[in-house]
Amino acid sequence: MQRVKQISESHSGMLSASLSRSYDTIGRASGLALGSGYSVSYGYGSDGRLSGLSWKAAGVQDSVNYGYKVLVSKPLKQLNGS
């Protein structure tokens, strides 16, 4: 099955804009760009969860990384409908 890698849209009128969305090899959003000055990129860990976000806006770049903690150390009990 072929996955979509990028979708681009362009709009013109009073304001013109071009929006591109990109996807990784398994179909998750990997980023977007609005024109040439604004962009956001997403990163994923080996567990599939969001692990990082980077962005560029008006020439300023920054990023943030995410970590996850296990809050439950034992299996959850299954609730029966009674």
C-alpha positions in Angstrom: 0.0 0.0 0.0 1.4 3.4 -1.0 1.2 6.0 1.7 0.8 9.7 1.2 4.1 11.5 1.9 3.1 15.1 1.3 0.0 17.2 0.7 0.3 20.8 -0.5 -2.4 23.4 -0.8 -2.2 26.9 -2.2 -4.7 29.7 -1.8 -4.7 33.1 -3.5 -6.8 36.2 -3.2 -6.3 39.1 -0.9 -3.8 36.9 0.9 -1.8 34.2 -0.7 -0.5 31.2 1.2 0.9 27.7 0.6 0.6 25.0 3.2 2.4 21.7 3.0 1.9 18.7 5.3 4.3 15.8 5.4 4.0 12.3 6.7 6.5 9.6 7.7 6.7 6.1 6.2 3.9 4.8 8.4 1.5 7.7 7.8 2.0 9.8 10.9 2.2 13.5 10.6 5.9 14.5 10.5 5.5 18.2 9.9 3.9 21.2 8.2 5.1 24.4 6.5 3.3 27.6 5.8 5.1 29.4 3.0 8.8 29.6 3.5 8.9 31.3 6.9 7.0 29.0 9.2 7.4 25.3 9.8 6.8 22.6 12.5 8.4 19.1 12.6 7.3 16.2 14.7 9.5 13.3 15.9 8.4 9.9 17.3 10.2 7.4 19.5 10.5 3.7 18.9 7.4 3.2 20.9 5.4 5.3 18.5 4.8 8.2 20.9 5.6 11.8 20.1 9.1 12.4 21.3 9.9 15.9 19.9 8.7 19.0 18.3 10.7 21.7 16.5 9.6 24.9 14.8 10.7 27.9 12.9 8.8 31.1 12.8 10.0 34.4 11.4 13.6 33.3 11.5 13.5 32.0 15.1 14.0 28.3 15.6 13.5 26.2 18.7 12.6 22.7 19.8 11.3 20.6 22.7 11.7 16.9 23.6 9.1 14.8 25.4 9.6 12.0 27.8 7.1 9.6 29.4 6.9 8.0 32.8 5.1 4.8 33.8 2.6 5.8 36.4 1.3 2.3 37.2 3.8 -0.3 38.3 1.3 -3.2 38.4 -1.3 -4.4 35.9 -4.7 -2.7 36.1 -7.6 -4.8 37.2 -10.3 -5.5 34.7 -13.7 -4.2 35.8 -16.7 -6.5 35.3 -20.0 -5.0 34.5 -21.5 -6.0 37.9 
